[in-house]
Amino acid sequence: MDKDRARALLVAERASVEALISGLQVDRGEDRAAEEDSADWSDPAQPLTAEGADDAVSAGLVVRLQAIERAEQRLAAGTYGRSVLSGATIPDERLEADPAAELTVEEAAAQH
């Protein structure tokens, strides 16, 4: 894959993930304020369940951001587009779909 195309894909992916993280933090604050205003204590577990789901989504987004950072490092090092496991070429189609891909499809399937 062309370095400029790879860089553009990674920049777009980073912006998308960072926007989701930022939006989640704003939504979380608004949700908690609304919950305090409504003060419906009939189900005290409900806010905790929602908070737990938010935390899980946030953790997943942080993991995704870390994968993007590793891809950016591989791009700078000249190893982008190669499997971190075997060194095999990752097809451009896979990188278009997932710019932070670290493994070939076959390697990723074997790990699950």
C-alpha positions as CSV (number, residue, x, y, z in Angstrom):
1,M,0.0,0.0,0.0
2,D,1.2,3.5,-0.8
3,K,2.5,5.3,2.3
4,D,0.4,8.4,1.7
5,R,-2.8,6.3,1.4
6,A,-1.8,4.4,4.5
7,R,-1.2,7.6,6.4
8,A,-4.5,9.1,5.3
9,L,-6.4,5.9,6.4
10,L,-4.7,6.0,9.8
11,V,-5.3,9.7,10.3
12,A,-9.0,9.2,9.5
13,E,-9.2,6.1,11.8
14,R,-7.5,8.0,14.6
15,A,-9.9,11.0,14.3
16,S,-12.9,8.7,14.3
17,V,-11.8,6.8,17.4
18,E,-10.8,10.0,19.3
19,A,-14.2,11.5,18.4
20,L,-16.0,8.4,19.8
21,I,-13.9,8.6,23.0
22,S,-14.6,12.3,23.4
23,G,-18.3,11.8,22.7
24,L,-18.5,9.0,25.2
25,Q,-17.0,11.2,27.9
26,V,-19.4,14.0,27.1
27,D,-22.4,11.6,27.0
28,R,-21.3,10.0,30.3
29,G,-21.3,13.4,32.0
30,E,-24.7,14.4,30.6
31,D,-26.2,11.0,31.5
32,R,-25.0,11.2,35.1
33,A,-26.3,14.7,35.5
34,A,-29.7,13.6,34.1
35,E,-29.8,10.6,36.4
36,E,-29.1,12.8,39.4
37,D,-31.9,15.1,38.4
38,S,-34.4,12.4,37.9
39,A,-33.4,10.7,41.2
40,D,-35.4,7.5,40.5
41,W,-33.8,5.2,43.1
42,S,-36.2,2.3,42.4
43,D,-33.5,0.5,40.6
44,P,-30.1,1.6,41.9
45,A,-28.3,-1.0,39.7
46,Q,-29.4,0.7,36.5
47,P,-26.9,3.6,36.6
48,L,-24.1,1.1,37.6
49,T,-25.0,-1.1,34.6
50,A,-24.9,1.8,32.2
51,E,-21.7,3.0,33.7
52,G,-20.2,-0.5,33.3
53,A,-21.2,-0.6,29.6
54,D,-19.7,2.8,29.0
55,D,-16.5,1.7,30.7
56,A,-16.3,-1.4,28.5
57,V,-16.9,0.6,25.3
58,S,-14.3,3.1,26.4
59,A,-11.8,0.4,27.1
60,G,-12.3,-1.1,23.7
61,L,-11.8,2.3,22.1
62,V,-8.5,2.8,24.0
63,V,-7.3,-0.6,22.7
64,R,-8.2,0.4,19.2
65,L,-6.3,3.7,19.6
66,Q,-3.3,1.7,20.8
67,A,-3.5,-0.5,17.7
68,I,-3.6,2.7,15.5
69,E,-0.5,4.0,17.3
70,R,1.3,0.8,16.7
71,A,0.3,1.0,13.0
72,E,1.6,4.5,12.8
73,Q,4.9,3.3,14.3
74,R,5.2,0.5,11.7
75,L,4.5,3.1,9.0
76,A,7.3,5.3,10.2
77,A,9.6,2.3,10.5
78,G,8.8,1.0,7.0
79,T,7.1,-2.2,8.1
80,Y,3.5,-1.2,7.7
81,G,1.5,-3.7,5.6
82,R,3.5,-6.7,7.0
83,S,2.3,-9.1,9.6
84,V,3.9,-8.5,13.0
85,L,3.8,-12.3,13.5
86,S,5.2,-13.7,10.2
87,G,6.3,-10.7,8.2
88,A,3.9,-11.8,5.4
89,T,2.3,-9.1,3.3
90,I,-1.1,-8.0,4.5
91,P,-3.3,-7.4,1.4
92,D,-4.3,-3.8,0.6
93,E,-7.9,-4.8,0.8
94,R,-7.5,-5.8,4.4
95,L,-5.6,-2.6,5.2
96,E,-8.4,-0.5,3.5
97,A,-10.9,-2.3,5.8
98,D,-8.7,-2.1,8.9
99,P,-5.8,0.3,8.6
100,A,-4.4,-0.9,11.9
101,A,-4.4,-4.6,10.9
102,E,-1.4,-6.3,12.4
103,L,-2.0,-9.8,11.0
104,T,-3.1,-11.5,7.8
105,V,-6.7,-12.7,7.8
106,E,-5.5,-16.3,8.1
107,E,-3.3,-15.5,11.1
108,A,-6.1,-13.5,12.8
109,A,-8.5,-16.4,12.3
110,A,-6.0,-18.9,13.7
111,Q,-5.7,-16.8,16.9
112,H,-9.5,-17.0,17.6
